[in-house]
Amino acid sequence: MLKFIPTKLLGIIVHWGTSISHPKFLVSPLCKWFARKYNIDTNILSKSLNQYNSLLDFFIREPGEGVRPICAGADEIASPVDALVTAVGTAESSEIILVKGSGCTINQLVQKNHSEYVNGDYVMLYLSPGDFHRIYSPCDGVVSRSWFIDGKSWPVFPKFVEKNPLTFCKNKRVITELLSEKGKIMVVKVGAMNVGRIPVNHSLPYLPEEKKNYKKGEEIGRFEFGSTVILLFEKGKFKLESGISVNTKVKIGQKIAGIG
């Protein structure tokens, strides 16, 4: 039944409703309720609860200074988000297994030339409502490509995607390819139900003359509600850490891969 809900309209309504900043005396209790519901540690935030202007403002909260240290090694690739690992593997013959028992191709996911990523590692990271929804650069690198793919706004929770395994290739998404000194990493940001926007801090579609550089740990963009990040690593250039496996939690800045 969820497939027949007008999810784009719902996303617009949710974005509008959560952006309401008046009456001010209701915003703080609403943020406190959300924090309790999702067990959010408010002691590690960049500001206090009464400083948030709306529920959306609280949802896209930032971690406090020093709360999420970024792995410092030049050969270390950092997790871009706080998340649960829901899929890992190697893109054999361009197929990636994002849902157990069902594969999709890199081409279906990104709809652009992707030959460098065939037989490279990949990892999928699911952000729960209680996670930070800012997305940070996994490495030092310049944006080589970035584009938006319009699509559905279906849910991405496990029971739904088990029955609809191509959800991640059908939902709207923003892809950013980073070129580092060590190789290329593709950061695929997938929207979900109630994800109104996926803003990024560079032009979209990307203009090469912008020559946008990100330092490792610098914010790339955010989800305004939702969702999932998929990292694709260039073949032979990077290797996922052995401890990065399905159902493990990762934190922003944690080393998740190294040089292959």
Phi, psi and omega per residue, in radians:
M1 nan -0.545 -3.110
L2 -1.059 -0.489 -3.122
K3 -1.180 -0.326 -3.068
F4 -1.778 0.004 3.065
I5 -1.318 2.399 3.096
P6 -1.253 1.384 -2.953
T7 -1.155 -0.558 3.127
K8 -1.152 -0.765 3.085
L9 -1.109 -0.735 3.115
L10 -1.046 -0.722 3.125
G11 -1.075 -0.700 3.114
I12 -1.115 -0.747 -3.135
I13 -1.139 -0.783 -3.141
V14 -1.102 -0.751 3.131
H15 -1.070 -0.757 3.115
W16 -1.106 -0.831 -3.077
G17 -1.110 -0.704 -3.096
T18 -1.369 -0.227 3.123
S19 -1.532 -0.139 -3.114
I20 -1.120 2.237 -3.074
S21 -1.931 0.049 3.140
H22 -2.322 2.568 -0.020
P23 -1.261 2.439 -3.022
K24 -1.024 -0.625 -3.051
F25 -1.181 -0.243 3.114
L26 -1.614 -0.340 -3.046
V27 -1.142 -0.846 -3.104
S28 -1.071 -0.824 3.075
P29 -1.051 -0.621 3.121
L30 -1.145 -0.729 3.092
C31 -1.143 -0.675 3.112
K32 -1.124 -0.725 3.089
W33 -1.047 -0.797 -3.135
F34 -1.083 -0.719 3.135
A35 -1.110 -0.724 3.116
R36 -1.169 -0.773 -3.082
K37 -1.047 -0.663 -3.059
Y38 -1.921 0.308 3.051
N39 0.906 0.834 -3.130
I40 -1.511 2.236 3.112
D41 -1.383 1.802 -3.082
T42 -1.340 -0.109 3.129
N43 -1.379 -0.201 -3.092
I44 -1.887 0.267 -3.102
L45 -1.576 2.829 -3.102
S46 -1.319 -0.275 3.087
K47 -2.652 2.937 -3.082
S48 -1.390 2.818 -3.065
L49 -0.998 -0.664 -3.080
N50 -1.296 -0.024 3.125
Q51 -1.666 -0.102 3.135
Y52 -1.459 2.427 -3.015
N53 -1.546 -0.263 -3.123
S54 -2.881 2.995 3.078
L55 -1.128 -0.653 3.097
L56 -1.113 -0.711 3.102
D57 -1.028 -0.698 3.104
F58 -1.233 -0.658 -3.113
F59 -1.087 -0.641 3.141
I60 -1.671 0.494 3.132
R61 -0.965 2.743 3.110
E62 -1.929 2.599 3.043
P63 -1.209 2.630 3.094
G64 -1.169 2.846 -3.113
E65 -1.045 2.253 3.100
G66 1.436 -0.087 -3.096
V67 -1.230 -0.635 -3.136
R68 -2.135 1.407 3.126
P69 -1.091 2.483 -3.107
I70 -1.672 2.245 3.114
C71 -0.971 2.322 -2.893
A72 -1.649 -0.357 -3.040
G73 -1.093 2.449 -3.139
A74 -1.090 -0.444 -3.132
D75 -1.684 0.147 -3.090
E76 -1.805 2.284 3.100
I77 -1.780 2.257 -3.023
A78 -1.668 2.575 2.994
S79 -1.126 2.304 3.142
P80 -1.391 -0.194 -3.020
V81 -2.593 2.845 2.820
D82 -1.418 2.229 -3.042
A83 -2.933 2.968 2.982
L84 -1.763 2.282 3.080
V85 -1.302 2.133 -3.109
T86 -2.000 -0.185 3.058
A87 -2.804 2.463 3.024
V88 -2.485 2.729 3.082
G89 2.886 -2.933 3.074
T90 -2.090 2.352 -3.076
A91 -1.352 1.343 -3.096
E92 -1.255 2.163 -3.108
S93 0.914 0.610 3.083
S94 1.332 0.013 3.125
E95 -1.576 2.352 3.063
I96 -2.120 2.408 -3.114
I97 -1.753 1.687 3.141
L98 -1.597 -0.416 3.099
V99 -2.258 2.261 -3.077
K100 -0.901 2.244 3.079
G101 1.509 -0.002 -3.114
S102 -2.570 2.304 -3.124
G103 -1.960 2.839 2.972
C104 -2.403 2.883 -3.134
T105 -1.667 2.769 3.072
I106 -1.052 -0.644 3.139
N107 -1.068 -0.704 3.094
Q108 -1.103 -0.604 -3.082
L109 -1.323 -0.792 -2.982
V110 -1.954 -0.329 3.063
Q111 0.977 0.568 3.063
K112 -2.471 2.976 3.059
N113 -0.973 2.334 -3.003
H114 -2.490 0.342 -2.970
S115 -1.018 -0.543 -3.124
E116 -1.140 -0.324 -3.027
Y117 -1.739 -0.167 3.098
V118 -1.123 2.236 -3.068
N119 1.251 0.231 3.001
G120 -1.630 2.883 3.125
D121 -1.302 2.762 3.036
Y122 -2.561 2.754 3.068
V123 -2.561 2.454 3.093
M124 -1.970 2.349 -3.024
L125 -2.176 2.062 -3.107
Y126 -1.728 2.194 3.135
L127 -1.685 2.085 3.073
S128 -1.445 2.894 3.134
P129 -1.015 -0.421 -3.124
G130 -1.469 -0.116 -3.124
D131 -1.487 2.773 2.938
F132 -1.104 2.474 -3.118
H133 -1.977 0.394 2.951
R134 -1.541 2.556 -3.101
I135 -2.062 2.218 -3.030
Y136 -2.024 2.681 -3.082
S137 -1.193 2.309 -3.141
P138 -1.349 -0.166 -3.078
C139 -2.774 2.955 2.923
D140 -1.308 2.263 -3.141
G141 -3.047 2.829 3.075
V142 -1.763 2.499 3.079
V143 -1.234 2.109 3.090
S144 -1.675 -0.569 3.089
R145 -2.645 2.646 2.999
S146 -2.788 2.359 -3.087
W147 -2.693 2.836 -3.125
F148 -1.922 2.392 3.028
I149 -2.055 2.039 3.118
D150 -1.312 2.681 -3.122
G151 -3.107 -2.712 -3.105
K152 -1.345 3.035 3.029
S153 -2.275 0.888 -3.127
W154 -1.330 2.728 3.089
P155 -1.104 2.747 3.113
V156 -2.108 0.260 3.107
F157 -1.271 2.657 -2.942
P158 -0.904 -0.797 -3.068
K159 -1.103 -0.602 3.127
F160 -1.259 -0.820 -3.064
V161 -1.242 -0.417 3.044
E162 -1.076 -0.619 3.128
K163 -1.547 -0.294 -3.125
N164 -2.327 1.244 -2.957
P165 -1.144 -0.282 3.120
L166 -1.643 0.246 -3.125
T167 -0.896 -0.776 -3.046
F168 -1.218 -0.338 3.092
C169 -1.679 -0.067 3.135
K170 -1.952 -0.471 3.124
N171 -1.230 2.753 3.077
K172 -1.141 2.605 -3.072
R173 -2.743 2.719 3.075
V174 -2.100 2.212 -3.117
I175 -1.950 2.340 3.067
T176 -2.236 2.132 3.100
E177 -1.778 2.201 3.141
L178 -1.868 2.331 3.066
L179 -1.867 1.931 3.117
S180 -1.813 3.062 3.079
E181 -1.143 -0.374 -3.079
K182 -1.657 -0.326 -3.086
G183 2.616 -2.979 -3.069
K184 -1.781 2.503 3.027
I185 -2.298 2.282 3.103
M186 -1.814 2.178 -3.133
V187 -1.846 1.895 -3.094
V188 -1.798 2.030 -3.102
K189 -1.820 1.982 -3.013
V190 -1.822 2.213 3.090
G191 -1.341 2.976 -3.137
A192 -2.585 -3.060 3.080
M193 -1.002 2.350 -3.139
N194 1.299 0.083 3.058
V195 -1.486 1.739 -3.082
G196 -1.289 -0.683 -3.048
R197 -2.542 2.679 3.001
I198 -2.261 1.279 -3.108
P199 -1.236 2.533 3.076
V200 -2.192 2.834 -3.041
N201 -1.687 0.571 3.025
H202 -2.577 2.956 -3.101
S203 -1.117 2.602 -3.124
L204 -2.582 1.989 0.014
P205 -1.115 2.658 -2.988
Y206 -1.283 2.395 3.078
L207 -1.803 1.967 -3.060
P208 -0.933 -0.542 -3.133
E209 -1.170 -0.246 3.084
E210 -1.151 -0.587 3.124
K211 0.855 0.890 -3.098
K212 -1.277 2.142 3.082
N213 -1.856 2.439 2.998
Y214 -2.082 2.392 2.967
K215 -1.487 2.643 3.101
K216 -1.001 2.235 -3.119
G217 1.574 -0.063 3.082
E218 -1.441 2.481 -3.081
E219 -1.162 2.265 3.060
I220 -1.625 -0.719 -3.083
G221 -3.097 -2.783 -3.106
R222 -2.797 2.830 2.973
F223 -1.743 2.261 3.011
E224 -1.728 1.338 -2.964
F225 1.473 2.362 -3.114
G226 1.770 -3.127 -0.084
S227 -2.942 -1.881 -2.999
T228 -2.478 2.474 3.022
V229 -2.093 2.301 3.064
I230 -2.028 2.216 3.079
L231 -1.821 2.253 3.017
L232 -1.954 2.300 -3.097
F233 -1.924 2.406 3.123
E234 -1.031 2.371 -3.115
K235 -0.973 2.287 3.049
G236 1.355 -0.067 -3.083
K237 -1.767 -0.566 -3.069
F238 -2.344 2.717 3.097
K239 -2.422 2.229 3.106
L240 -1.107 2.545 3.036
E241 -1.074 2.516 -3.093
S242 -1.101 -0.484 -3.130
G243 -1.402 -0.103 3.130
I244 -1.483 1.768 -3.077
S245 -2.400 2.899 -3.106
V246 -1.018 2.383 3.119
N247 1.343 0.207 2.983
T248 -1.656 2.636 3.100
K249 -1.690 2.475 3.044
V250 -2.184 2.752 -3.132
K251 -2.126 2.711 3.088
I252 -0.904 2.255 3.073
G253 1.572 -0.243 3.134
Q254 -1.176 2.453 3.084
K255 -1.177 2.157 3.099
I256 -2.081 -0.217 -3.141
A257 -2.710 2.832 3.075
G258 -2.377 -2.983 -3.135
I259 -1.317 2.329 -3.059
G260 -1.332 nan nan
